[in-house]
């Protein structure tokens, strides 16, 4: 290799250098792009909403049971 000025500085240069060396599968970008899979994001949101709804119902049930227990005393 030469001086430091010839080293690859950005992701594209690094990928090209990796291809030239023949170790392309080992190359990983430090900052991969964000996941824009709308379907996956929507599924995760639906799952969290469903879980939050269950927790709210259980909390209401617990509070009602506590209120009923206090009323019996």
C-alpha positions in Angstrom: 0.0 0.0 0.0 1.3 3.5 -0.4 0.9 6.5 1.8 -2.2 7.2 3.8 -3.6 9.4 1.0 -4.3 6.3 -1.1 -6.4 4.5 1.5 -10.1 4.3 0.9 -12.0 6.9 2.9 -15.7 6.3 2.3 -17.9 3.2 2.1 -17.9 3.0 -1.7 -14.1 3.1 -1.9 -13.9 0.5 0.9 -16.3 -1.8 -0.9 -14.4 -1.4 -4.2 -11.2 -2.2 -2.4 -12.8 -5.2 -0.7 -14.0 -6.5 -4.1 -10.5 -6.1 -5.6 -9.0 -8.0 -2.7 -11.7 -10.7 -3.2 -13.2 -10.6 0.3 -16.5 -8.9 -0.6 -18.6 -11.0 1.8 -16.5 -9.8 4.7 -17.3 -6.1 4.0 -19.8 -4.5 6.3 -20.8 -0.8 6.1 -20.5 0.9 9.5 -23.8 2.8 9.0 -26.2 0.5 7.1 -29.3 2.1 5.7 -32.5 2.2 7.9 -35.0 -0.5 7.4 -37.8 0.9 5.3 -39.9 -2.3 5.2 -43.3 -0.8 5.8 -45.0 -4.1 6.3 -42.5 -5.2 9.1 -42.9 -1.8 10.8 -46.7 -2.0 10.7 -46.6 -5.6 12.1 -44.4 -4.6 15.0 -46.6 -1.6 15.8 -49.7 -3.8 15.7 -48.1 -6.3 18.1 -47.1 -3.6 20.5 -50.6 -2.1 20.4 -52.1 -5.5 21.1 -49.8 -6.1 24.0 -50.5 -2.6 25.4 -54.3 -3.2 25.1 -53.9 -6.5 27.1 -51.9 -4.7 29.8 -54.5 -2.0 30.0 -57.4 -4.5 30.4 -55.4 -6.5 33.1 -54.7 -3.2 35.0 -58.4 -2.3 34.9 -59.3 -5.8 36.1 -56.8 -5.6 38.9 -58.0 -2.2 40.0 -61.6 -3.3 40.0 -60.7 -6.4 42.1 -58.9 -4.1 44.6 -61.8 -1.7 44.8 -64.2 -4.6 45.3 -61.9 -6.0 48.1 -61.9 -2.7 49.8 -65.7 -2.4 49.6 -66.1 -5.8 51.3 -64.0 -4.7 54.4 
